[in-house]
Amino acid sequence: MFTASEQRDAAVHEQIKKERAASDAKTARLRALRLAKEAADKAQAESGESEGGEKGAAPKRGRARKPGMKRVFV
């Protein structure tokens, strides 16, 4: 009786180890991609600054209302 439960426990622990390894590999891959993107963005920003800079982002505008409509606060 104990050996069967021990075997199930061992199988569960092995499955958990596999899932953790897969999760760790995924995390490492995503971290590497993020770091590479950040480095590319930084290099692009530095090259943009040396060329005279980029234009600033357009200011955000509020939502347009129809003429004659009033703001209603609820």
Sine and cosine of phi, psi and omega as CSV:
sin_phi,cos_phi,sin_psi,cos_psi,sin_omega,cos_omega
0.00,0.00,-0.71,0.70,-0.01,-1.00
-0.93,0.37,-0.55,0.84,-0.04,-1.00
-0.92,0.39,-0.58,0.81,0.02,-1.00
-0.91,0.41,-0.69,0.72,0.00,-1.00
-0.93,0.36,-0.57,0.82,0.06,-1.00
-0.91,0.42,-0.62,0.78,0.04,-1.00
-0.91,0.42,-0.66,0.76,0.04,-1.00
-0.90,0.44,-0.69,0.73,0.02,-1.00
-0.87,0.49,-0.68,0.73,0.01,-1.00
-0.90,0.44,-0.65,0.76,0.01,-1.00
-0.91,0.42,-0.64,0.77,0.02,-1.00
-0.91,0.42,-0.70,0.72,0.01,-1.00
-0.89,0.45,-0.62,0.78,0.03,-1.00
-0.91,0.41,-0.67,0.74,0.03,-1.00
-0.89,0.46,-0.66,0.75,0.02,-1.00
-0.89,0.45,-0.67,0.74,0.03,-1.00
-0.88,0.48,-0.66,0.75,0.01,-1.00
-0.91,0.42,-0.68,0.73,-0.01,-1.00
-0.91,0.42,-0.64,0.77,0.04,-1.00
-0.90,0.43,-0.66,0.75,0.01,-1.00
-0.90,0.45,-0.66,0.75,0.02,-1.00
-0.91,0.42,-0.66,0.75,0.01,-1.00
-0.91,0.42,-0.67,0.74,0.03,-1.00
-0.90,0.44,-0.64,0.77,0.02,-1.00
-0.91,0.42,-0.66,0.75,0.02,-1.00
-0.90,0.43,-0.69,0.72,0.01,-1.00
-0.89,0.46,-0.69,0.73,0.01,-1.00
-0.89,0.45,-0.65,0.76,0.01,-1.00
-0.91,0.42,-0.71,0.71,0.00,-1.00
-0.92,0.40,-0.61,0.79,0.03,-1.00
-0.90,0.44,-0.68,0.73,0.01,-1.00
-0.89,0.45,-0.66,0.75,0.03,-1.00
-0.90,0.43,-0.66,0.75,0.00,-1.00
-0.90,0.43,-0.69,0.73,0.00,-1.00
-0.91,0.42,-0.62,0.79,0.03,-1.00
-0.92,0.40,-0.65,0.76,0.03,-1.00
-0.91,0.41,-0.68,0.74,0.02,-1.00
-0.89,0.46,-0.65,0.76,0.02,-1.00
-0.91,0.42,-0.64,0.76,0.02,-1.00
-0.92,0.39,-0.66,0.75,0.04,-1.00
-0.89,0.45,-0.66,0.75,0.01,-1.00
-0.91,0.42,-0.69,0.73,0.02,-1.00
-0.90,0.44,-0.64,0.77,0.01,-1.00
-0.92,0.39,-0.64,0.77,0.01,-1.00
-0.91,0.41,-0.65,0.76,0.02,-1.00
-0.92,0.40,-0.65,0.76,0.02,-1.00
-0.94,0.34,-0.53,0.85,0.05,-1.00
-0.93,0.37,-0.61,0.80,0.02,-1.00
-0.93,0.37,-0.62,0.78,-0.03,-1.00
-0.95,0.32,-0.36,0.93,0.00,-1.00
-1.00,-0.02,0.13,0.99,0.02,-1.00
0.92,-0.40,0.02,1.00,0.06,-1.00
1.00,0.08,0.27,-0.96,0.02,-1.00
-0.99,-0.16,0.32,-0.95,0.10,-1.00
-0.95,0.31,0.56,-0.83,0.04,-1.00
-0.94,0.34,0.31,-0.95,0.02,-1.00
-0.94,0.35,0.54,-0.84,0.01,-1.00
-0.90,0.43,0.64,-0.77,0.01,-1.00
-0.91,0.42,0.58,-0.82,0.00,-1.00
-0.96,0.26,0.66,-0.75,0.02,-1.00
-0.94,-0.34,0.49,-0.87,0.04,-1.00
-0.96,0.30,0.15,-0.99,0.01,-1.00
-0.95,0.31,0.74,-0.67,-0.04,-1.00
-0.96,0.28,0.63,-0.77,0.05,-1.00
-0.95,-0.31,0.41,-0.91,0.08,-1.00
-0.94,0.33,0.53,-0.85,0.04,-1.00
-0.85,0.52,0.67,-0.74,0.02,-1.00
1.00,0.06,-0.10,0.99,0.01,-1.00
-1.00,0.04,0.62,-0.79,0.01,-1.00
-0.96,-0.29,0.39,-0.92,0.08,-1.00
-0.96,0.28,0.67,-0.74,0.03,-1.00
-0.85,-0.52,0.85,-0.53,0.03,-1.00
-0.97,-0.23,0.78,-0.63,-0.02,-1.00
-0.93,-0.37,0.00,0.00,0.00,0.00
